Amino acid sequence: MNELLASHPLLTALGWTLIHFVWQACVVGFVSAICLVILRSAKPQLRYAVLNIAMLGAVFWPLQTFVQHWQANPVAIGTQS
């Protein structure tokens, strides 16, 4: 049973997405921190927009990674093991 679950393409794609999310979140956080340092004397609305873009990046980058891994390992419909 465990071997069947471990070899399922959905779980494989999800696992790789979670692994990649660790470094992706670090990159998003690092870039947003640099932007905040550069924009420390800017209007609060601009800093707020930068952080909103960073949060969207932290959602959509892993989603894009999941889609890539899912497409690399498509599920064969109608096949039985």
C-alpha positions, 0 to 999 in steps of 0.5 A: 500500500505504501509503495502504491502511494509513494509512486502516485504521480500526484503525491510525487508532484506534491512532495517535490513542490513542497521541497522546492517551496523551501528555497522559493520562499527564501528567495521571495523573502530575500528579494522582498527584504532587499526591496523594503530596504531600498524603499524604506523612505518611499510611500507606504502604499508602494511598500504595501504593493511590493509585499503584496506582490511578494505574497502572490509570488509565494503562492503562484511560484509553487503552484507553477512548480506543481504544474510542471512536476505534474505534467512531467509525470502524467497519470495514465487514465484507464491503466491498472497496475 
